[in-house]
Amino acid sequence: MDSKPLRSRGWFGKTGKDGFIYRAWMKNQGIPAHQLQGKPVIGICNTWSELTPCNAHFRELAESVKNGIYEAGGYPVEFPVMSLGETLIKPTAMLYRNLVSMDVEESIRANPLDGVVLLCGCDKTTPALVMGACSVDIPTIVVSGGAMLTGKYRGHDIGTSDIWRFSEDHRAGHMSDEELYTAEACMARSRGHCAVMGTASTMACMVESLGLSLAENAAIPAADSRRKVLAHLSGNRIVEMVREDLKLSDVLTRKAFENAISVNAAIGGSTNFIIHLLAIAARIGVDLSMDDFNTTAKRIPLLANLQPSGKYFMEDFYYAGGLPALMKELHEVLHGDTITVTGKPIKENYEHAECFNREMIASWKKPFNDVAGIVVLKGNLCENGAVMKPSAASTELMIHTGRAIVFEDIEDYKNKINDPNLEVDETNVLVLKNVGPKGYPGMPEVGNMAIPKKLLDKGVRDMVRISDGRMSGTGFGTVVLHVSPEAAVGGTLAIVQDGDIISLDVYAGTLHLDVSDQEIAARKERLVLHTNIAKRGYVHLYQTHVEQAHLGADFDFLKGGSGSEVVRDSH
């Protein structure tokens, strides 16, 4: 007998009318009675969708999870939630992350589930599912979908990061329409998410380093049969977790979050990691702030030679030993005693790992790059902080002072960026406003603004760029992001004018607008905000309740959780 009654018995164990209804309607699917008589019921939260190409193989992956659940003596029930396809959804998938988290939370709480497997892959599906599950806090394990195989174009390996290079080459006339079209057909050549250390792979590494998945989850390619094996074993393990009553709150401790931050530095993970981990921490009740991400103080170097900060791809990362091999190099800065979904310390996930390619996974003593992690910037231009990734930036721009070229919104930017009359040179600082959580709305990945056409023609490939928006994890450049407060709510960014002098010092962690406090105050006094709040529906809810980037851009009413108890029946 299990020491704690199964949660699903509150449905299927009932007598009388209610029990009759709960069991009878499930049986119309051909389920034998014994499947509902005391077996752990495991939900498989599936973000499969043909509109989310990264996750389009998840129905197949779910079958492997089901086989593992059956084998361990549980009963699987698969259910859908809204799926966020990063490449297709307009205006941005980030607008709907919080909506999906609510879908997940209420789907888990309202149904007879004893444990849940989260099937996630594309960028926002992972944090959304984890956020929602945290607010219910029942036994939960994550299975990522895996990265696609490395693209092949004219004898070269390519991945999503090359899109930005191809785009600039095409705009500069160095790549023809036909060549661009051919590269398009060569890049995404298998199932799975982006093949580089973009946000999707960063999220997969995040859940493994947090202890929410089995070891090696982060890097097994989607097309590799071992991804199905991991899914099967995860199905085995979730049944055991239910019997042990091992919940998310047991795994997601402060030390687990610190581990994830250290790992993110060493892999050259996406800047989006910050905004998602902050939101997850707030849901599970762990006190985490922007300052906790400033890993430069720990001097954690870049160990993974992965695009966009390096050369290789996720497929190479797995064959070189994957995340366990990298975490072994970080052992001295990790909390090896934190518990994972295995019920054992996380050090058991990596202590016997081997590295098979030191060009791919460097050692702590001989890192790929001494500069790593994410720098949190502070200053009068970003009162609550801003972020950038130095490993993907240009060394010569890490300390830079320049005159601002200001774009008031995304339309203003698109109208001006290729204008030959734009008065801009490579010393300028490009500033994009009103692309934050409320202002866009949804904080899109437009922060890595394209270089003005007239400068591209001169061979310029990087400039300092500043915005209150985000950047794709596949992107690169000297790009300052997540400026908080955003322009749309009256942050200092809103009053920046063409010609203002802006100073960036990545090493000192500062971002400064060379305007007096009196002038800043006077400009804010005259400022007229033009945030266009939607009049109805989800977007209205979002713009009314979304918090700023430095708090994770979650809804203000979703802090913490409501637990798993449901006391009232439906009939």
N, C-alpha and C positions, 0 to 999 in steps of 0.2 A: 504494500500500500504506500502511496505517496504521502508525505507528511503534510502537504498542503493540497486542498481540493483543487481539481482542475477548474479553471475559470469557465470553460465550455460547459461544465455541468450545470451552470446557472441557466442554460438553455436546454440542452439535450437530456439533462438528468431530472427535469421537472416532471411532475405527475399531472394528471388532469388535462384540461383543455389546452393550456399553454404548451406543455410538453408534447402533446399530440400534434399541435400545429408546427412547432419547431422541427420535430422529427419527420413528420409526414411530408412536408414540402421539400425537405432535403432528399427524401427517398424517391422523389419523382425523377431523380437523375440516375436511378438504378443503384443506389448505395445500399448494401446489405445492412441489416440492423446492428450487427456487432461492431461496425465501424464507428457508430455513434454511442457506444456503450463503454465509456471510460478511457478511450485512447486520447492522447494529446492531439488537439486539433491545431494544425499549423497553417497559418495564412501565408500565401506567397503573393507578396505585393508586387505586381508586375507593371512595369512602365513600357511594355511592348507597344510599338506603334509604327506603322509604315510612314508616318509623318516625322518620326524620330529615327532616321536611318542608323544612328549609332546603336540603337536598341532593337533593331528589327529582327534580331535572331533570338529574342528573349522567350518566345513561346517554346522553342526547342530547348533552351537552357532551363526553363521551368520544369520540363519533363525530367531532366536529370535531378533537379532538386526533389521532385516528387518521389522518384525512385529511392532516394536516400531517406526520405521521411517514412515511406512505407517499410523499408528495410529495418529502420530503428523502432518500428512499432507505433508510429504516429499516423494521423490521417491528414493529408494535404488538401487545402482548398485554395484555389488560385483566384485572385480578384484583381481587377484593373483599377488604376488611378490615372488621373490626367498625366500625360507624358509631354515633356518639354524638349522639342527638337531645336537645338541651338541654331542650326543653319536655316531653318524655315520660319520660325515664329517671329512675327512683327508685333510691336516695335522692338521687343527684346524678350528673350525667355526669362530674364531676371524679373520682369514685371510679374510673372506668374509663379515664381518660386514659393512665395508665401501661401498662395492659393493651393498649390499642390500639397504643401505641408499640412494645411487644414483638411484637405481631402484624405490624406493618409491618416492623420490623427483620428478623425471621426470614423473612418472606415474600420480602423482597428478597434477603437473603443466600443463601437456600436454592435460589433459582431462576436460570435462565440469562438474567439481565438485564444489559445493558450500561449502561443508563440508566433513569431513572424519572421519570414525571410524577405529581405528587401532586395529586389532585383533592380539594379540601377547602373547607369553607364554615362550617358551624355551629361554634360556639365552640371546643370541645375537639378537633375533627377536625384543625384546622390545627396546633396545637402537637404533638399526638400523632404526626401523620405526619412532621413535620419532625424531631422527636426521634428517631423510629425510623430515618429515613433518615440522620441524622447519625452514628448508630452503625455504619452500613455504609460510608458515604462513597464513593458512586459518583456520576457525573454526575446531577444532580437539578434539576428546575425545578418551581415551584408554580403551579397555576392555581386561583384562588379562584372560588367559584360566583357571587358578586355579591349585592348587597342587593336586596330586593324593592322594588317601586314604592311611593311614598309613599301612605299610607292617606288616605282622604277620609271625613270624618264631619260632616254638617250644615254644610257649607261651610268646614270647617277641615281642615288637614293634620294627620294623626296618625301616630304610630309607637309602637314598643314602650315607650318611656319614658312614654307616656300611660297605660299600664296601671296604673302606680303612682298616678297622679293620679285616674284613674277609680275605682280601688279605694277610695281615701280618701274621694272624693266619695260613693261608694255607701254606705260604712260610716257616713258622716256624714248620710245621708239626702238628699243633694243630687242624686242620680242614681238613677233607678228601675231595677228589674230589666230592664224592657223597653228602656230607653235603653242599659244596659250590654250587653245582648244584641245590639242594633243596632250598637253600636260594635265589638263582636267581629267582626261580619260585614264591617265596613268597613275593618279595619286591614290584614290580611294578604291583599292583593288580587292578588298575583302570586307567581310562583316567587321563591325567594331567601331570604336570611337577614334579620335585623332591619334596618330602614330607617334606624336611627340609628347614632351612633358607640358602639354597644355592643361587646361583646367580639368578636363575629364580624367586624365592620368593622375593629376595632382590629387583629385578627390579619391581616386582608388588608393593612392599611397596614404592619404589622410586616414581612411577608415582602417587600413591595415596597421598603421602606426598608432592609432587610437586603441587598437585591440578589438575592433568590431568585426573583423573577418578572420578567416583562417590564414595562416602564413602563405605567402606567394600569390595571394589574391590580386595584388596591385598590377603585376606585370605579365601574367600569362596572356599571350595574344588571343583574341576572340576566336580565331580560326584553329587554334591549337586544341587537340582533343583533351588536353589536360585541364582546360577551362571547364569542360563538362565533368571531369573527375572531381574538381574542386567543388562544383555545384552539388554533386552527389554527396560528397563528404560533409558539406554544409547542411544538407538535409538531414544526414545522420546526427550531426551535432546539435541542431536546434531542438530535436526531441529530447536529447540529454539535458540541454539547458533548461527546458521546462521542468523536468524531473528534479533538477538541482535548484530551481527558482533563481537562476542567474540572470539578472535584469540589466538593462542599460545603465542604471544608476550605480550598479556595482562595478562596471567597467570604466565609465566615463568620470574618472576622478580628475582633480587638478593636475596630478602628475601625468596622467594620460594625455591631457591637452599640451602640457609642456613637451612631452615626447614628440607629439605631432608637429609642433612648431620647430623643434630641432631638426627633424627629418625633412621638413619642407625647405629649410635652409640648404641642407646638403644636396637635395635633388634639383634645386633651382626651380621650385614649384611656382605656380601661378600666383599673382597678386590677389586673385579672387579668393584664394585660400583664406585670407584674413576675414573677409566679409561673411563667409560661410561658417567658419569656425566660431566667430563671435556669436552668430545666431544660434548655433548648436549649443554652445556653452550656456547661453541665457535660458534655453529651453530645459536643460538638465540641472540648472541651478549652480553652475560653477562660475565664480567671479573671474572674468577675463576682460582685459582691456587692450587697446591698441598698443600700449607700451610693452606688453608682454611679447609682441612679435618682433621687437627690435633685437634680433639675434646677433647683431654685430658685437655686442658686449661679450657673448660667449665665444666669439672668434671661430664660429663653425664655417669651415671652408666648403666650397662646391666640390662634391665628390662624384656626381653623376655627369658624364660627358654627353648630355642629351640636348637636342634642340628644344627651345630656341637659344639656350645659353651655351650649348656645345654643338657637337657634330652628329651624334648618333640618335637612334630611335628606340621606342619602347620594346620592340621585338628584340633588339640587341641587348637591351637592359635585362630582359628575362634570361636570355641565354648566357649572360655574364654572371648570373647569380641572383638577379632580382633584388627586391627590397630587403630581404633578410641579409644578403651579403653586404649591402650598404649600411644597414643598421648595426651590423657587427662592428664596422669601423667607427661607429658613433657610440659604442658601448659606454665609454667614460662619461658622456654627457647625457645619457638616457637613464630613466628610472626603470631599471630592469625588473623590478619587483611588481610593477603594475599588472593587474589581472586582465586577461583577455577573455574572449568568448570561449576559449578552450577551458577556462577555469584555472589555468596555470599562468605563471609569470611570463611576461612578454619576452624575457630573455631566452626562454626556451624556443621561441620562434626563430631566433637568429644565431644562438651561440655556436651551433655546429655548421653554420652556412659557409659556403666556399665561394670565392671570387674566381671566375675563369677568364677574365679579361680586364687587366689593370688599365688599359686605355679607356675602357668603358666605365668601370667603377674604380676610382682612385683610392689610395690608402689615405688615412688621416695624416700621416707624416709627409706624403707626397701628393697633395690634392691637385685636382684638375685646375682649380682657380682659387686663390686665397680669398677672393671677393665672392660672397654668397648671401643667401637669405633675402629678406625684405627689409628695407630701411623705412622706418616711420619718421616722417619729417614733421617738424613743428615750426611755427613762425606766425607773423601777423597775417599772412595770406591763407593760412590753414589753421585757424584757432584750435580746432579739435583734432588736427592731424591730417596728413596725406601720406601716400605710400608710393614706393617705387622699387624696382628690382635691379640692383646694380650689376648683377651678372649678365643681364641682357642689355646693358647700357654701354655707351661709348666712354672710354676712360677720359678722353680729353674734355668731355662735357660734365664730368662729375662735380666740378667747381666751375660755375659759369654765371656771368652777369650779362643781361641783354635787355633790349627794348621790346616791350610787349606788342604783339600783333593780336588784336582781340576779335574773336568771333562771338557774337551775342547768343547764337544758338546754332543748331545743326544746319538749318537752312542758310543762315548767313555764311557759315563755313563753306558749304557746298557751292554757294554763289561766287565766293571770292578766291578759293584756294588755287584755281587754275587761271585766274585773271592775270594776264601779262602785265597789267598796270599796278598790281599789288606791290606796294613798296616794302619789300622784304629781302633780307639777306640771311646767310647762315648763322649770323650772330644773334638774330632775333629769337624771342621766346613766343611760341604759338600758344594762345590761351583760348580755350573753348568753354563757354558758360552754358548753364541751363541744360546739362545732360546728366543731372544727378537723379536721385530717387524720385523726388516730387516733380522736378522740372521737365523731364523728358516725356512721360514718366517711366521709371523702371531702371534707370542707370545703365544704359547700353554700353556695348564694347566699341566705343568710338574714340577712346582716349589716345590711341596711337594714330593720330591724324596723319594723313598723307603729306609728304613733303611738297611744297608749292612747285608747280610745273616748271617755273622759270629757274628754280634751284636744282631740280632734278636734271635739267639739261646741262647744268654746270658740273654734275657729278656728286652733288650733295645727297647723302643718304641718311643723315640723322640730324635732328635738332632737339632742343629742349622743348617739350610739349607738356602743357598743364591743363587739367580739366577736373570737373567734379564727376566725371563718368568713370567707366572701367575700361579694361583692355583685355582682349582675348589672351588666354594663357599661352597661346601659340605665337603671340606677337612679341616684338622686341623694340628696343630703342630707348633713348633717354626720356622716359615718359613718366610724368608725375600724375598720379591718379587719386580718386576717392577724396578729393579736397572737401573738407568738412568744417563748418556748415557749407552746404551747396549754395550756388548763386540764387536759386529760386526761393530760398528762405531768408535771403539777406546777408549771407556770409560775405566776407571781404572780397571774395572772388567776383561778386556781383558789381563792385565799383571800380574794377581795374579798367583802365582806359588805354587806348593806343598810345604808345610812347612812354608809358610808365616803365621804370627800371625794376626788374625782378632779379634777385640773386638766389641761386641754388648752390648749396654746399652739402653734397651727399655725405661726406666724411664727418661733418659736424652735425648732420641731421637737421638742417635749417632750410626754410623757404621763406624769403623775405620780400615784401613789396616796399620799395624805397619811396614811401610816401609818409608824411608825418601823421601821427595819431590824430591831430586836429583835423587834417584834411580828410583822413579816412572817415572820421565821425561826421564831418560836414557832408561828404558824398553820400553816406548812408542816410543822413537826414533827408536828403533830396531824392533818394532812390524810390522809384515806383516799381513795385514788383508786378510781373506780368504772368505769374503762374496760372495756367489755364486748368482749373480744377474741373474734372469731368462731372457732369450733373447726375449721373446715374451709374448703377452697376458696380462691377468689381473695381474698375479703375477709380471710381469715386472713393470706394472704401480704401483702396491702396493709397491714394494721394492724401487722404484724410488722416490715415493712421500709421503710415510708414515712418520709421525712425531714420536718423541720419546714418551715413556709412560707418562712422566710427563706433556705432552701436550694433552693426550687423544688418541694418536695413530690414529688420523684421517688423511686424506690427506691434504697436505699443501694448496691445491687449493679449499678446500671445506669450508673454514671459512665463517661464515655468510650465506647468502642465496641470491637467485636470485628473490625472490618474486613470485607472482602468475600470473602476467600479461603475456599473450601471444598475440602478436599483429598481427601475420601473419596467414592467413588461409591456409588450406592444399590443396585447389583446385583452 
